[in-house]
Amino acid sequence: MTFTTKVKEELALLDLEPVEARIVLAAYLNVTGKITKNSITFVIENAKIARRIYKIIKETYNININITVRTQKRFRIKQIYILKINQKINYILEDLNTIKNSLESNEEKISYFKGSFLGSGNLSDPSTSGYHFEILTNIKKEAIFINHLFLEFNFNSKIIVRDNGYMVYIKSSENISDILKMFNTVNSLFYFEDIRIYKDHKNMVNRLNNCELANQERTINTGLKQLEGIKNLKKNHLLDLLDPKTREVADYRLNYPEASYEELAGIISLETEKKVTKSYINHHFIKINELIKRHKKD
């Protein structure tokens, strides 16, 4: 079972108030329903969603619904549920259009999100790929309407034209997490957040490791560069120009070319039994570097 299916099935089982149910049906119809002069048809691949849509229609409009179940054997065997309405077509369409155009509260707009996602939504599994939430529709005005609702909630949504219509999509993991909270799909939210926290932690560890490796590389390069300069001073008998403390630091660099300033301070403190700090080492290397620069000019 895909993550999308898990979210949709959890969403389909939630209790809905009568007004919420009509809004869900309106959104579901607008993204995936087929409307003709004499009928409204829903082709649904999930039994739980089919039961939910059937229940909403039955309880809201008290009409008979023709149900056809087909077995599809392409790629894998699955049941296809076809719900067909032949009664009160104009009344139902007018009612659903009216309620869509009168969305006011956040709760009503969230109900529209729910119906749109149930109809043609897709949500990538965060454990196997990146973060991606989408709703498909073959009607441009519907894509613009859904995108506008998302923008009202400050979601970073965008519309892209696809071969099979228009896709409203979101890539932000924070936005997707907020949508699952709005849906009140608790189990799916916990799963998503567990994966997101794990990924964020893993990325943070990787960044820290990369920073540590970069720091180590800089330390080694600095030490080798200083080592080369000190060797040149020694070769030209110029180390005696340094004061005793600075000369001592230079000698330790010759013995420990890859040590950082902090490590070098610890080594000198341990071997000389006198407290030496990182700033002490830096101070004397300033003097050493000045002598190296003067020697290069000469």
C-alpha positions in Angstrom: 0.0 0.0 0.0 1.4 3.4 -1.0 1.7 6.3 1.4 -0.9 8.2 -0.7 -3.4 5.3 -0.2 -2.8 5.2 3.5 -3.5 8.9 3.9 -6.6 8.7 1.7 -8.0 5.7 3.6 -7.4 7.4 6.9 -9.0 10.6 5.5 -12.0 8.6 4.2 -12.8 7.2 7.6 -12.9 10.6 9.5 -16.3 11.8 10.6 -17.7 14.8 8.7 -20.4 17.3 9.5 -23.1 17.6 6.8 -21.7 20.9 5.4 -18.2 19.5 5.4 -19.4 16.4 3.6 -21.0 18.5 0.8 -17.8 20.5 0.4 -15.8 17.3 0.2 -18.2 16.0 -2.5 -18.0 19.3 -4.4 -14.2 19.2 -4.5 -14.1 15.5 -5.4 -16.5 16.1 -8.2 -14.6 19.0 -9.6 -11.2 17.2 -9.8 -12.3 13.7 -10.8 -16.1 13.5 -11.6 -17.5 13.0 -15.1 -20.6 15.1 -15.9 -23.0 14.7 -18.8 -26.4 16.0 -19.4 -28.1 13.0 -17.8 -25.6 11.7 -15.3 -22.7 12.3 -12.8 -20.2 9.5 -12.7 -17.4 8.7 -10.3 -14.8 6.0 -11.2 -13.0 5.0 -7.9 -10.2 2.5 -7.3 -10.4 2.4 -3.6 -13.2 0.7 -1.7 -13.1 2.9 1.4 -13.2 6.0 -0.7 -16.0 4.6 -2.8 -18.0 3.9 0.4 -17.4 7.4 1.7 -18.5 9.1 -1.5 -21.5 6.8 -1.8 -22.5 7.6 1.8 -22.2 11.4 1.3 -24.3 11.3 -1.8 -26.9 9.0 -0.2 -27.2 11.0 3.1 -27.1 14.4 1.4 -29.5 13.9 -1.5 -31.4 10.8 -0.6 -31.3 9.3 -4.1 -30.6 5.9 -5.7 -27.0 5.4 -6.9 -26.1 2.9 -9.5 -23.0 0.9 -8.5 -20.9 -1.2 -10.8 -17.9 -3.1 -9.7 -15.3 -4.1 -12.4 -12.2 -6.2 -12.1 -9.2 -4.7 -13.8 -6.4 -7.2 -14.7 -3.9 -4.9 -16.3 -0.6 -4.9 -14.5 -2.3 -6.2 -11.3 -5.8 -7.3 -10.4 -7.9 -4.6 -8.7 -11.5 -3.6 -8.2 -12.9 -0.5 -9.9 -16.0 1.0 -8.4 -18.3 3.1 -10.7 -20.9 5.3 -9.0 -23.5 6.7 -11.3 -26.1 9.3 -10.5 -29.1 9.7 -12.8 -31.4 11.7 -10.5 -31.6 15.4 -9.5 -28.5 16.2 -11.7 -29.2 19.9 -12.1 -30.1 20.3 -8.4 -26.9 18.5 -7.2 -24.6 20.4 -9.5 -26.2 23.7 -8.6 -26.0 22.9 -4.9 -22.3 21.8 -5.0 -21.4 24.8 -7.1 -23.1 27.2 -4.7 -21.3 25.7 -1.7 -17.9 25.8 -3.5 -18.4 29.6 -4.2 -19.4 30.3 -0.6 -16.4 29.0 1.2 -15.6 31.3 4.1 -14.1 29.7 7.2 -10.8 27.9 7.3 -12.6 24.7 8.2 -14.6 24.9 5.0 -11.5 25.5 2.9 -9.7 22.6 4.5 -12.7 20.4 3.7 -12.2 21.4 0.1 -8.6 20.4 0.3 -9.7 17.0 1.7 -12.1 16.4 -1.2 -9.6 17.4 -3.8 -6.9 15.2 -2.4 -9.3 12.2 -2.1 -10.2 12.7 -5.7 -6.8 13.2 -7.4 -4.2 13.8 -4.8 -0.8 12.1 -4.5 1.8 12.3 -1.7 5.3 10.8 -2.1 6.5 8.5 0.7 9.2 10.5 2.6 11.1 7.3 3.3 11.8 6.5 -0.3 11.9 9.9 -2.1 11.8 13.6 -1.5 8.9 15.7 -0.3 6.1 16.1 -2.9 2.3 16.8 -2.6 0.1 17.2 -5.6 -3.5 17.5 -6.8 -4.3 16.9 -10.5 -7.1 18.3 -12.5 -7.8 18.7 -16.2 -9.6 22.0 -15.6 -7.4 25.1 -15.5 -9.9 27.2 -13.5 -10.0 24.4 -10.8 -6.2 24.3 -10.6 -6.1 28.1 -10.1 -8.9 27.9 -7.5 -7.1 25.2 -5.4 -3.8 27.0 -5.7 -5.4 30.2 -4.5 -6.8 28.4 -1.4 -3.3 27.0 -0.7 -1.8 30.5 -1.0 -4.4 31.8 1.5 -2.8 29.4 4.0 0.6 30.7 3.1 1.6 27.4 1.5 4.3 27.7 -1.2 2.2 26.0 -3.9 2.7 26.2 -7.6 0.9 25.1 -10.8 2.5 23.2 -13.6 1.0 22.1 -16.9 1.1 18.3 -17.5 0.1 16.1 -20.4 -2.9 15.0 -18.4 -4.0 18.4 -17.1 -2.8 20.8 -14.5 -0.9 19.9 -11.3 -1.0 22.0 -8.1 2.0 20.9 -6.1 4.0 21.6 -2.9 7.6 20.6 -2.2 8.0 22.1 1.3 8.1 19.4 4.0 6.8 21.9 6.6 3.8 22.8 4.3 3.1 19.1 3.8 3.3 18.4 7.5 0.8 21.3 8.1 -1.6 19.8 5.5 -1.6 16.4 7.2 -2.3 18.3 10.5 -5.2 20.1 8.8 -6.5 16.8 7.4 -6.4 15.4 11.0 -4.8 12.2 9.6 -2.9 11.5 12.8 -1.3 8.2 12.0 0.0 9.5 8.6 1.2 12.7 10.3 3.2 10.7 12.9 4.8 8.5 10.2 5.7 11.6 8.1 7.2 13.5 11.0 9.2 10.5 12.2 10.8 10.2 8.7 11.3 14.0 8.5 13.0 14.2 11.9 15.3 11.3 11.0 16.2 12.9 7.6 16.8 16.3 9.2 19.0 14.7 11.9 20.9 12.8 9.2 21.4 15.9 7.1 22.6 17.8 10.2 25.2 15.1 11.1 26.4 15.1 7.5 26.8 18.9 7.5 28.7 18.7 10.8 30.9 15.9 9.4 31.6 17.9 6.3 32.5 21.0 8.3 34.8 18.9 10.5 36.5 17.5 7.5 36.9 20.9 6.0 38.4 22.2 9.3 40.8 19.3 9.4 41.9 20.0 5.9 42.4 23.7 6.6 44.4 22.8 9.7 46.7 20.4 7.9 47.2 22.8 5.0 48.0 25.6 7.4 50.5 23.4 9.4 52.2 22.2 6.2 52.6 25.7 4.9 54.0 26.9 8.3 56.3 23.8 8.3 57.7 24.8 4.8 58.4 28.3 6.0 60.1 27.2 9.2 62.3 24.8 7.3 63.4 27.6 5.0 64.2 29.7 8.0 66.2 26.9 9.5 68.0 26.2 6.2 69.1 29.8 6.1 70.0 29.9 9.8 67.3 32.5 10.6 65.6 30.7 13.5 67.9 32.4 15.9 66.3 35.7 15.1 63.2 34.5 17.0 62.9 35.1 20.7 63.1 31.9 22.8 59.4 31.4 23.3 58.6 31.9 19.6 61.5 29.6 18.7 60.0 26.9 20.9 56.7 27.1 19.1 58.5 26.8 15.8 60.4 23.7 17.0 57.1 22.1 18.1 55.6 22.8 14.7 58.5 21.0 13.1 57.8 18.0 15.3 53.9 18.1 14.9 53.2 19.5 11.4 49.6 18.5 11.3 48.5 19.6 14.8 45.9 22.4 15.2 46.7 25.4 17.4 44.6 23.9 20.2 46.4 20.5 19.9 49.8 22.2 19.7 49.0 24.2 22.9 48.0 21.0 24.7 51.2 19.2 23.6 53.5 22.1 24.8 51.5 22.4 28.1 51.9 18.7 28.7 55.6 18.5 27.8 56.8 21.8 29.4 54.4 21.7 32.4 53.5 25.3 31.8 50.0 26.5 30.7 49.9 27.4 27.1 46.7 28.5 25.3 45.6 28.5 21.7 45.9 32.4 21.6 49.5 32.0 22.8 50.3 29.7 19.9 48.6 32.1 17.4 50.5 35.1 18.8 53.9 33.4 18.2 52.9 32.2 14.8 52.2 35.8 13.8 55.8 36.5 14.7 57.0 33.5 12.8 55.0 34.4 9.7 56.3 38.0 9.8 59.9 36.7 9.7 59.0 34.3 6.9 57.6 37.2 4.9 60.7 39.3 5.5 63.0 36.5 4.5 61.0 36.1 1.2 61.4 39.8 0.4 65.2 39.6 1.1 
